[in-house]
Amino acid sequence: MHLKNPWLALSLCLCLIPANAPAQSAKPTITLDEYLNTTDVSEARLSPDGFSAVIATDAPDWKNSVYRHDLWIWNAQSGLRPLTHSAGEEDPKWSPDGKWIAFLSDRSLPGDDASADSEATSDSTKPKRIWMISATGGEPLPLYSEKLEAHAFAWSPDGAAICFSVQEPLNHEQAEAHETEWQDVIRWREQNRGDVLLKADVAPAITNALATPLPNGAAAAKTAKGRADTIPASPLPAGASVLTKSGVAIDEIAPSPNGKSVAFLTGPIHRRIENPSDYEIYLVASIGGEARQLTHNQALESKIRWASDSRWLHFVVQAAAGSLEGTYRDVQGRLYRIDSETAKIERLGASFDGSFDQFALLPDGREIALGLKGTETQVYQVEGDKATKLPGLAGSYAGLESSDKSNSILVRHSSVNEPMQVYLATDPLHPDQLKTLTNFNPIFGERARPELQPYTWQSDDGRTIEGVLIFPPGRKGAKHLRMLTLIHGGPADADGDRFGADWYDWATFAADRGWLVFRPNYRGSSGYGDDFMLEIAPHLVSKPGRDILSGVDALVKDGYADPDHLAVGGYSYGGYMTNWLITQTTRFRSAVTGAGAVEHAANWGNDDETWDDAWYLGGQPWQNPELYQSEAALFRFDKVKTPTHLVQGAADIRVSYLEGVTMERAFQTLGVPHTFLVFPGEGHSLDKNPWHGYIKLREELNWLEKYDGK
């Protein structure tokens, strides 16, 4: 990759090997430009016959300061090749006959830049519509042209239609009246509307789309639709039938294999977790009617899938997403199935003491799932309560997908030094026997590789804690190294043997720069049993903080870490912990933190996971004010001496930007050396502009070197 000279020059400086490092292998260390120029596989879907795959990727577009979202197609005859070129595609899904692929895209249609007949989305004037493309390639065709953003979609089992959800739109008169009365005023809750579940035949949409080609060869719906000078009689797509309406959003859709019903999963309109009851599974007849609610609990269900018998619906409750058993609590990921006739729920794989995340149902009725246990995610066969680990490669699996007509499965796999790739397993019970479909990011195989080593220690109360150490290339087991404690977010996550190379997960890059990187899986982390996760509450930061400090002590005692050259850092919940730890000790020479709260009351009010925050702290702010204060770093900031680098997304609603502002003001008042970078337009994931992540990591490394250039 070629970047503008100032950036390139600086990144080349950053790739210099520390002066005290021993001679490296013939392979050079990776540069910052190379490290962040990675292509990430976000999704991979197997064709119904099991012989092809569509793959979705995310990659930085440095020239245009955006991330590209592209689709690729793989088959045994032609290998991997690009399928789309618009850079805005995601969520691909095969038609049941394998001839078409539907996906979401924000590509434009005529009239998108004109005043809309119905409301635009709140995020953009370019809605994500449903598009279709032939599996052999060609130009995509829109399912509809109305300016409506699809929240979820799924093919009907016969492939003749697509079911999809959109926010219930206003007609022209309603939209005009709303604008006249309210202008640009946001009615915080009153303006929210639920979703409509629609069903649209595919054949007429394809015929209409092909009738009027757009300039540059792109096909689109008839240009009269969506234009400012043409007012449609209905704000809904022509020919689409309404199956049902929901008072909340519809986030997942699953038509039954027999075609008689459609299951769907709801979520909050405002995308803030204020009540788990917003997340429930419903069932409606495929011809429409009133929906029947199947679940009533305090868990956040996801990934609904029908068994082939069209009776049982399988789903997962992921880690830290509540519990079906009793009141809300953050436990590990669990698998379930529900009888669509009786609403009876059964838990599957209950004997597994790790955390389930994804699953696949094979045509012959078998179920396999991904389970995190310790520092690896592996593949398990699930039969009733039993979960049996299948033969697997060292490292971690992700992205498990099956098909309707083949027992083959798609998986993604990576290890700390092997970038994630997509693989095909023709025998689902042998995910160790894989055919490689992709070869993204080959540069990592040409560069020196850091080395991983698991590490366990005893916390101050005797609890055994595990984490990993990442050593500089060629120095595994070396002693008396400068050490960066890099803390994962979540807290329901775990660091281990998996690949990471971005602004958030940059442990291997720090190791390349000569740091021993300590990644602790403190209490609250997933993969170590429910009790281990639950022990974080209600002491949200103090208990895991003691786990981490005990680990630092142990590494110093064991001789791995140089006590005079310690640093600490993290983002999101890793930022929470970093902010807390620098109030507990002055042993760290520098800190890098981002998107971490320094108090909990205002953050509870601004956070989009407010229900979860209250559970962690044992109640709402007025119910437990003492704990909200005692677990907050802000009220101990007079003890902070550590020079700290702080970053924040200006549009973050997971951890409010104002938490960063508050923290910076405390540093300024106390005279603590610090810097504060704010990234315009970015939310919690910093996924708008790749330069923001580039600058974040560049400046964090510079900060560490400034205060510990050993």
N, C-alpha and C positions, 0 to 999 in steps of 0.2 A: 504494500500500500504506500502511496506517495501522499504525504501531507504537506501543508505549507511549511516553509523552512523553519520558522520559529518553533513550531510544535515538534518538528522532527529533530531539530538540534537538541531541544530539551530532553526528549525521550531518549536520545542516544546517550546523553549525559547520565540519565537514570539507570541505563543498563550497565554502567561500569561496575566491575566486581570490587567489593570492598578491599582496601589495601591489605587487611590482615587475613583475607581468605586464602586457603591453600590452593595449590594449582588445580584447575578444573580439568575435566575431560576435554576431548577435542571439540565437543559441541559447545557453542556459545550459549549464554543465557538469553532468554527471550527479551525483546524490547517492549516498551510500553505500547507502541503502535501495534506490534504484532499481537500482544496479549489481549488488547481490547478490540481487535478487528476480527472477532470470532463470530461464527454462524451458529446460532442455537436452534435445536430442533424442538419446536413447541408442540407438535402433534404428528402422529403417523397413523393412518387408517388402512386396513387391509381390505382388498376387494372381496366381494362375496365368494368368488371361487378360490381365493387364497393365492392367486398367481400375480397380483399387482398390488402396488401400494401408492397412496398419495401422501406426501410429506409436506408439512408446513414448517417454514423456517423464519427466524427473526435475525436480522443482521444490520449493522450500522451503515448508513449512507452518509458518509462524512461531508460530501459535497453539498448535499441538500439539508444537512443537519436534522435528519429524521432516521427512524428505524424502518427498514424494509420488512414487509411481511409477504413472503412469496410461497407459492405452491410448486411442488415437484412431483413428477410421476416416475415410478419405477416398475419395470417388468423384466423378465428374464431375457427377452429378445433384445431390447434396446438399452437396458440398464437405467441409470438415473438421468433425467433430463428436465429442464424447466417446463412447467405447465402454464403458468401465468407470468405476466410482466408488469402488472400495475403497481406492485409493491404495497398493496393494501388488503390482501386476502387472508382469511383465517377460517378456522372451523370447517374443514372439508368433510363431506359425507358422501359415500357412494350410493347410487341408486341400487335397488335390489337386483336389477339385471346386470349391473356392472358397466353399463354403457355411459352413464353420466356421473358427474361429480358436482354436487351443490356446495356452495360456500358463501360466507359473508364477505362483503367488500364495500368500501366507501368510494369506489370509482364513480365518476359523475355520469349523469344523464342530462339531456336537454331540460332546461328549466331549473336545475339545481342552484344556479347562481342568480335566479330571479326570485321575487317574493313568492313564498310558498303558499299553496292553497290550504294546507294544513300545517300544524305546528312542526317546526324543526326540532331535532333533539336538543337537549340542554347543553350537550357537550360540543356539538359541531353542526354546521349547516350542511354537512355532507353525511347523510345517514348511511348506516350499514344495511344495505339491502341483501336479499338472497339472489345469487347468481348461479347459473348452471353452465358447465362446459363439458364437451364430449371428452371421454377418457382417452380418445386418440389425439386430442388437441384441437386447436382452432380458437375462435373468438367466443368469449363468454356471453351468455344471454341473461337478461334480468327476468326474474319471476314476475315482477311488477315494477311499475315506474313511479308510483306514488311516493311522496317524500316521507316514508315511514321506516323507522329503524326496527329491524327484527331483533328480538331479544333471544329467541331460541327457535330451532326448526328441526324437522325430521321428515324423512320420506315415509309415505304410506307403504304398507307391506307389498302392495302390487306395483309400486313405482309410478302409479298414475297421478299421484298428487303429493303435495308437500304441506304438512301442517306447520304453522308458525305463529308466533305471538308478537304483538305490537301493543304499545300503549294505546288505549282507546282514543282514537283521534277526534278532533273537533271538525265539524263541517265548516264550510266557508263562513256562514252567518255567525256561528258560535265563535269562531276564531276572531272575526272582525269585532264582535261585541266585546269579547274579552280584552282585546287590545284597546278599544275605545275607553273601557271602564278602568283598566288597570295600568295602561301604558307599559312601562318596563318594571313595574313593581313586582317583586317576588312574594307570592302568598305562600309562606313557608310550608304549610301542610295542606291548606285548602285547595291549592291548585293541582295537587297530585291526583292522578286518575289511575285506575287499575288497567289490566291488560285484556285484550281480546284474543281468543284462540281461534285462528282462521284455518281454512283448508282451501287450497287453490289447485285446480287441475294443471298439470304440467304442459300437456300438448297445446292448448290454446295459447299459453304464454310463449312457448317456443315459436308457434306460427306468427303471433303478433310481433315478436321481437325480430324475427327474420325479415319481416315485411319492410322495415325501414332501416337500412344501414346508416350508421353515423359516419362522419368524417374519419379518416385514418383507418378505415376498415373495421371499426368497432361496431358491434351490433347492439341495438337497443330497442326498447318498446316504442310504439308509435309516438312521434314527437309531440303530438297534441297533448298527450297526458303530461301533467306536471308543469305545463307552461303557465306563466302568470296571466295570459290572456284567455285561458280556458278554465272555467270553473266546473269541476266535476259534480255530478249530482250526489255522489256519495264520497266520503273521504277514504273509504276502504277500496282496495284493489278490485277492479272489475272482474266479476266471475268468482270472487272468493266468497265462500260461505262461512258464517259464524258458527263455530261449534259450541262455544260458551264464553262467558265473561267472568273475570276474576277481579275482586276488590284489591288485589295486590299484584305484583309482577309475576309473570310465568317465565321461569328460568331454564327449565328442561322439559322436553316433550318426548314421549315414547309411545307410538302406536303399537297395539298388541299384534303379534304375528298373525292371528286369525282375522285381523281387520275389523273386529267388532267394537273395539274401544280404544281410547287414547288416554294414557296416563300423563300427568304433568306435575311438575314440582314448582311450588311458589316461593317467592322471596319478597322482601320489602321493596316498595316502590322507590323510596329514597336511598336505597342501598346502604342503610345503616342498621346494624343489628341491635334493635331496641327490644325485640321480643321474639323468642324462638318459635312462637306460634305462627309467625309469618312464613316459616319454612315447613310446609306440609305437602303430602302427596294426595292428589285427587284423581278421579276417574270420570270420564265422560264418554257417552256413546259416540262412535265415529260418525254418526249422522247428526250429532249435536244434541243439546238438551241441558238439563241442570247437572252440574258436576257433583259427584259424591266424594266427601272427604274420607280418606282411608286412614290417615295417621293423626294422632293427637298427643303430642309429647313436647319435651323441651330439648329437642336435638335438632341439628341442622342437617337434614338428609341431603344426599347428593348422589349423582351417577346412577339414576334409575335405569334398570334393564329388565326386559321381560325374559322369563324362561320360555322355551319353545312350546310349552303346553298352554300358553296364554292365560295361565291362572296365577302363577307366582311372579311377583315383582321383586327383583333383587336391588339392593342399594347399600351404600356405605355411609357411616357417620365418621368423618375424618377426625384426626386428633384435634383436641381442643375445640370441638364443635358440639359440646353438650352431650347428653346421655338420654337414651330411651328408657333407662331403668331409673325411675324416680325424678327428682328435681335436677335442674341444670348443674353439671359439674364437668370440668375439663379432664376427660380421660383419653386413652389411646384410641386410634381408629378401629372401628368395629364393622363387621359385615352382618347384614340382615337380609331376610326375605319376608314378604308380606303376602298373604292370601288375598287376592283381589275380590274374592266373594265374601269371605268372613272377616277380613281385616285382622286376622290372627298373624302376629309377628313372631318369627323365630330368629334367634341369633345363631350365626354360623362361625365355625372356627374358634369357639370360645376358649379352647384349651391353649391357644397361642398367647404368649405373654409379651409379645411385641405389639406393633401398631400397624394395622392394615390401612392401605391407602387407595388401591385400585384393584379391580377384579375383572375377569373375563368369563363368559359363559360359552362353553363349546357346544356345537350342534348335538352331540350325544348326551348332553346334560351335565357333564363334568364342570366343576368350577375351579379356577386357579386364581391366585391373588398375589399381590405384592405386599410383603411384610417387612417392616423395619425392625431389626433387632440388633441392639448395640450400634456398631459403626457400619453396618451393611444393610442394604435392602435386597432381599432375595425373593425367589418365586416359590409359592407354596400351593399344594393341592388341598382343597378344602372339601371335606366330606363330613357333614353333620357338625359335631363339636370339634372334630379332629382337623388339625392343619399339619401337613407333612411337607417338610422342606424338600424341594426337588433339586437334582444336581445343577449346580450353577458355577459360574465363573467368579473369581474373586473380584470384589468391587460392589457396585450397586446397579440394580435394574430400575427402570422407570417406564412409563408409557405403555402398559400392557393392553393389547388390542386383539380381538378375535374376529371371525367372520361368521356369516350365517350358514355357509355351505361347506366349510372346510375346517378341519381341526388344526390347521396351521395358526400360528400366532405371530404378531409383531411385538417386539420389545425394543427398548432402548437400554443401552448399557454403557457404563463408564467406570473408571477408577481415577484415583487422584491425579494421575499423569496421562490418562487415556481419555481424549475428548469423547463426549457422548455421540454414539452412532446408532443407526436404526438397523435391526437385525430381524431375519425371518427364521422361525423354528418350525419345521414341518411336523415335528413330534412335540406337542405341548408339554409332555412330561419330561422332556430333555432340553430345557433352555440353556444347557451348556453346549449344545450342538447347533451352531448358528451360522447362517449365511449373511454376510455383510452386504447391506444395501447402500450405505453412504460412506463417504470419506471426507467429511467436513473438517476443517482446521488441521491440515496435515503439518503445518509449521511446528506444532508442539512435538512431533516426533523427531524434528531436526534440531531441537534445543536441549540443553542440559536439563535434567529432571530432578526436582527435589524428591525427598524420600519420606514416606509416612511410617510412623510407629505408634501403635496403641499405647496408652499410658493410664494406669489406675493409681488412685491414692485414697486415703481416708480423710473425710471431712472432720470438722471439729467435734461432731457428735458421733463419730464412728461409722457413718454411712460410707460405703464404697462408691466412689465416683469414677467414671471413665471419661477419657477424652482421647485426642490424638496429638502427636507431635509431628510437625513437618520440618524436616532438616534441610539446610542448604544442600545443593547438589554435591554428591561425593562425600558428605560429612555425617552420614547417619551414625548415631551413637556418640557424636563428638560432645565434649564437655565444655563448660564455662563459656557458653555462647550468649550473645545479647538476645533477649527474648521479647517477642511481641505476643501478648495474650489477646487473641482475636475472638470475640464472643459472638455466637450465632444469635439470630433473631428468633421470633416466635412468641413465647419461649418454647412452644411445642414443635421442636425440630431437633435435629442431632447432626453434628459434624462427624464425618468419617471418610471412608474410602469411596469417594465420588469426585467427579470432575467439576471444577468451578473456575471460571476465568471471566470475571466482569468486575464492575465497580463495587459490588457488594461482597462477592466471594473471591478475594484476592490473596488468600493465604500463600499459594504457591509462588506468586510474584514477589511477595515479601521474603519468602525463603530464598528465592533467586538473588535477592539483594543482600543476603548474608544474615537474615534473621532466623532464629529458631522460632517457629510459630506454634504456640500452645492454643489448642481449640478445646475448651472444656464443655462436656455435656452435663451441665449442672442440673440440680433438681428442677423439675418442670419440663425437662427435655423428654421427647417421646422415644420409644424403643426400649425402655427399661422397666416396663410394667406400670399399671395404673397407680399403685401406691407412690412410686417415684415421682410421677407427674403431679399427684395431688398434694404432695408435701410442700409445694411452693406456696400454697394458700394457707392463711391469708398474708403471709410475710413475703410479699411479691418480689422484693429485691434483696432484703437482708439475708434470707436463708440461702438462695443461690449465690449471693455475694460471698458468704462464708465458704461455700463450696469452692468457688474460684480462687479466693485468697489462700485456702488450704492447699490447693493444687500448685499455686505459685511457690508457697513455702516448701512443698515436697520436691519440686523441681530444683529449687536452690539447694536444698539439703542433699539431693541425689547428685548434685554437681553439674546438671545439664545447663542451668541458667546462671548467668553472671548477675549477682544481686545488685551490682552497681550499674547495670545496663538493662533495665526493664521498661517496657512500654505497654500500653493497653489501648484497646479500641473495639468499636462495634457500631452497628447501625440497627435502627428499630429497637427491638427489645435488647439487642446488644448495646445500643446507645443508652437505654435505661440503666443497664448494668454498669457501663463505663462511667456514667454520671454519678452513680452511687459509690462506686469503688474509689473514685478520687476524693470522696469525702471521708473515707475510712482509713486511708493510708497515704503517705507521701513518698512511698517507695518507687512509684513510676516516674520516670524522667519526663515522659510526655504522654499525651492521650489524644486520640482521634475519635470523635463521636458524631453521630448523626441521627436525626429523627427519633430521639429518645426523650421521654417526658422527664421533667425535674420535679413535678408535683402531680397529684392525681385528681384533684377535684375539678379544676378547669379542663384537664385532659379528658376526664369522664364526660364532660359536657360537649367537647368538640370531637371526640374519637368516634369513628364509624363502627367500632366494636364495643360500644358502651356497656352492653349487657355482660360481656366477657370481663371487662374491667371491674365491674361491680362484684362479680363472682370472686375474682381473685382477691379482692380486698374485703370480702365478707359483708357486703351491703352497699347501699347508696352512700354518698358523702355525708348526708345528715344522719345516717344510721350508724356510722363508724368513723366519726371525724378524727379520733385520736390515731387510728391506724392509718388513715389517709395521710396524716402529717408525719407519723413516725417512720413510714416507709417512703418518704419523699426526700430526694437529695437536696432540694432547695433549702430546707431548714437546717442543713448542715454545711452550707457552702462557706461559712467562715473558716472551715478547716481545710479548704482546698488550696493547694500550692502548686499543683501540677499544670504546666503549660498545656493548653488544650485547643485543638483545632475542631471547629464545629461546622456542620453543614445541615441544610434543610431545604426541602422542596417548598416553594412559596404557595402551592395549591394542595399541600398535604392535608388530608382529613383523617388519616390513620393516627398520626401523631401531629397535632396542630403545629403549624409554623410558629405560632405564638409561644410554644414551649421553648423553641430555639431563641426567640427574642428575649424571653425571660431569663434564660440561662446566660446569654451574652451580656445582659445588663448586670447580672450578678458578678460576672467576671470583671466587667469594667469598673464596677463600684469597689470591688475588693482588690483591684490592681493585679489580677492574675493574668499572665501573658496568654493571649488568645487571638484567634482569627475566626471570622464568621462568614461563610459563603452561603448565599441564597440563590437557588436555581429557579428562575421565573417559569411559571406555567407547569412546573413539575409536581406530580403527586408523590405518594410514598415510594413508588417503584422507580422513579427517575427514568421513565421509558419514553419520553417525548423527544429528547435531543441527545444523541450519543456524546456530544461534546461536553455535556454536563458531567456525565460519568467519567469521561477522560480527565477533565480538570479536577474533579473530586479526588480521583486516585493519585494523580500527579502531585497535587498539593498535600495530600496526606503523607505520601512518601517523603516529600520535601520537609514536612514538619518533623517526621521521625528522625530524619537525618540531621536536621538543625539542632535537635536536642540530644541526639545520641549518634553522632557520626563516628562511631568506633572504628 
